[in-house]
Structure formats: structure tokens, C-alpha cells
Amino acid sequence: MQNPNLLSSVKNSLKVLRSFRMEEPQKGVRELAAELNISKSSVQRILITLASEGFIKKNEETRKYELGVSSLELSSIILANMELHTESLPAIENLAKRSQLTSHLAILENLEVVYICKVEGQHSINLPSYTGHHNYSHCTSSGKLLLAHSDPSFQEILIERGLTQFTSSTITDPSLFRAELDRIYKQGYSISHEEFRQGVNSISAPVKDHTGRVVAAVNIVGSKNQLSSHKIEVLKKELMLTGASISNNLGYRER
């Protein structure tokens, strides 16, 4: 039975993209139509649409189609996140073990925090986060750190959308939020004192790639008692060293 939620046009477009292989990098309209059992007119429209977005391009010499730059960009994102996860997991596990709390590795995607790694420690509190979980960026330590190192235009887009208040500690004033991001950028780490969940604190440090760009944030999360101001100061050095270790694995070298 056909799933009513499936769009046949999208499904056919994905079939076209998946038909390109290492041994067959270029294909023509007739070839695709015969292989996929789709009419030539439909294949032509699909190719034109995909080409307009950069996923397909026409080779003017062979008059056939091949994958475009947009397809490469998507695969690069996947590969980059896989590398991040692989290179960071041992360090995250060690951090969670030493701190006895929960540790995440997070990236920024569409102005949201996305956790690509989570490891729980011996005394971890119950958190709804999981690998692949999306979270707010303006009220979490990882989100604020990643925003602080993002383009100012992205920061303004987020501010224009509105800084939703979750607790009495959430920063909702645009001017105060900009000042907070500036402070985080200068001090090199980020703290959230009950800004997203009452009774929960967190601290985050940057992870840099080989170019020196901040590509992720590593954090420690715990109750406000587990992560009191004093405890944060104690764990901050361990956290910063973990971020530096992962950065080193990604090819970053301090200049």
C-alpha cells in the first residue's frame, strides 16, 4: 500500500541522485529514464530542478549529467560530523568519567544546538538529551559558545526570532545577550546558570578544526549543586584541556 505521506516527485528525484555511482559518474536522460522506469519528460524536469540547486550539473562535452557541488557539500557535512564523533569520543568518555557528570559534543545547525555525542558519568542527572537531539542555542552553554564564534549576522537572525524565556535566568534582552556572546568570545568558554532548566547548570569549551575555526563545543552538565560556581572553576581546566585535545585530533595547532 502506498504511503500517503510520500511525495512521488521527491522520491523520483532521490532515485535519480542515487543512480550516479563511482563506476557510472555520468548519465543521460534516456539512460536514467530506462534505468529508473520514469518517463523522459519527468527525468528532464527532475534534472533541471536538481541542476538549479546545484545537485546536478550538465557536462557540456558529453551532454550527460553528473553530480554537482551541492551533493558534495552534503556529503562533506556528514563526513565532518563522523570525523568529529570518532575523534572526540575517547576524550568525551574520559571527561564524563573524571567529572562523573554528563558530557556532550555539540554543533550548531540552523541556529540550533545538535548533540552528536553524549556520555554519562557516574553521578549524571536525568537529562532528555541524546545523540542527534536538537536544543535551543540562546540558553545553553554550548549554544551560546557556538553562537559567540559564529557570524554576527547569524546572531542577529536568532535575536530577531526572539529569545524565548524558559527560566528567570534566561537572557531575553537583545543588548544583554550580545554582551554575553562578546564576553564568551573573549574568555574562551561559556556557562549556563539555570538558563534553560531550573536547577541545571552547564559549562562549555570550544573545539577547533585544522584552520582554527570553532566547529563544535564540548560541555559538562549537572545539577546546580554538582556544578556550583566553585565546582565549575575546578572542572573548567579539565574541560578546556578536553576541548584542546579534540582540536589537536582534528589537526589544530596553537600558533
N, C-alpha and C positions, 0 to 999 in steps of 0.2 A: 504493500500500500504506500502510495506517495505521501511523503511528509508535507503537510500544507505550509510549514514554515520555511521550506527550502525554495529558493529562487532559482529557477532553471537557468536564467541568463548568467547568474553569478557562478553557478555550478559548471556551466559550459566554459566560462572564462577561466576558471581554475583548471579545468581539464586541458585547455589549450596551453596554459603555463606549464603544467606538469608533463606535457608531451615532449618538451625540449630536454634532451639528455646529453651527457658528455659525448656519446658516440654519434648523436644527431643534433648538433647545435643550431642548425638552420632548417626551416621547413617552409613550404609554400602553402597557399590557400587550398589548392586541390588535395594536396597531401594530408593536410590537417583534417579536411572535411571527410576524406575517406577513412582515415585512421580513427577518428572520433565519432563517426556516423552523425555528423552535423552538416546541415546544408551549407553550401559555399557562401551564400549571401549572409548567413548568420556568422560564419567564421570570419568573413570580411569585416563585418560590423564589430565583432569582438576584438579583432586585431587593431582596428582603427582606434577603438576606445582605449585599449591597453597601451597603444603607442602614444596616445595623447597624454597619458600619465607617466610615461617613461618606462613602463614594464616590458614593452616590446619595441624593437626598432627594425626598420627595413634596411637590409643590406642592398645598396644601390647596384653593386656589381652582379650579385647573384639573383637579385629581385626576390629573395626569400627573407623570412623574418627570423629574428633571433632575440634572446633575452636582452633587456635594456638595463640601464643603470639603477632604476628603482628596485628591480629584483635583487640586484647586488647589495643595495643599501639594506634591504630587509634581512638578507642572509648575514650581513655584517653585524647587524644588531643582535641576532640570535647567537652568532659565534662569539661575539664580545661578551655577552652575558654568560655563556657557557664557560668561557675562559675565566671570567670574574669568579664564578661559583667554584670552579675547580681550584683556582689559585688561592682562594680565600678560606675554603672550608677548614683546613687544618688549624689555621690561625684563629678562626671563629670558635672552633671546638675548644681550643686551648684557653681562649678568653672566657668562655662560659664556664669552663672547669675551674679556672683560677678565681673568677669573681663569684662563682656559684649562683649566677643570675642568668637571665636570658640575654642572648646576643643575636643581633640581626645584621645582615648586609643588605643595604637598600640602594636603589637607583631612583632617579626622577624620570617619570614618563607622563607626558601630558599634564604636567603640573601636579601630579600625584606621586606619592611615595609607593614604590613597588618593592616588596621584600623578596629577594632572590635566594636568601639563605636564612635559616633560623635554627639556633641550637639552644637548648635549655640547660640550665645549671642545676645543681643540687637543691637550691632553695628558690627556684623560679616561681613567680606568682602566675596565676591563671590568666593567660592573655589570648585574645581571639585571633591573633596574627598567625600566618602560615606562609610557606613559600608560595609566591605568586599573589599574595594578598595586597590589595591596593588600600592606601590610607591617605588621610589628609596631610598636606605638607606644611601648612602655616602654623600648626600647633604641635608638631612632633619634632624632636631634636634632629633626627635625620633629615626630615623635610626642610627645616629651616637652614641646616648646614648646606644642603644641596642648592637651595634657592639662593643662599648668600653667594655661592660660586657660579650662579647662572647669569645669563644676560639680563641686564636691568629691565629690558622690555618684557621678559617673561614674568619678572617680579610684578611689574605694573599690571599685566593681564590678570594675574592672580588677585591683586588688590582690588581691581575694578570688579571682579566677580563677587567680591565680598569676603571678609574674614569671619567665617561662622564662629559664633561663641559656643563652646562646649562646657567650660567651667568659668568660675570667676577669675581664673588666672590666664585665660586665653587672651592673647593680644589682638584686639579688633580695631584699634585706631591705626590708620594707614601711616601716619608720621612715626608713631612709636614702633610700628612693625618695620619700617625702613631702617630706623635707628638700630633695631635689634639685629637685622641682617648685616648691617655695617659692622656692628660690634663682633658678631660671629666671624665675619670675614677676616677681621683684624686679629682676633685672639686665636683663631685656628681650631676651635671646637664649638659645640652647641649644647645647650642644656634646656630641657623642658621640665619645669616645676609644675606638675599637675595641670598643664595647659590643655590636654586632650581628655584625660581621665582623672577624676578625683582620686587622690591617694597614690598616683603613679608618677614616678619621675624617670627621666632618661638622659643620657649623655651620648653624644656622637662625635666621631672624629673622621677626617677626610681620607679617602683612598684615591690615589692619583695614578694615571697611566704613564706610559713612557714619555709623553710630551709634557707632563706636569699638570695636565688638566684633571680636575676633580671629577671622577666618574662614578663614585659611589660613596656611601657613608657606612661606617661600622658603629654599632651602638651597644650600650648596656641598658637594660630596662629592669626596674624593680619597684617595690613599694616606696613610699616616701621615707619610711624608716630604714629600709635597706639601702636607699640612695639618699641619705641625708646630705647636707652641704659638706659635712666633714668627710663622709664616705666617698662622695664624688671627687673630692680633692685627692683622696687616697688612690682611687681607681683610674683617675684621669691619665696618669702617666702610663699605666698598663694599656689603656685604650689607645692612646696616641702611638705607642710602640706597635700595637697590633695593626693600626692603620698604615704605619710606615712599613711594616713587614710585608703586608699585602701589596702595597705600592711598589716595593722592591721586586716582588714576584712578577709584577706587571711591567717591569723594565724601567721604573722611575729611579732616577739617581739625583740625589741632592746636589745642587750646584753651589 
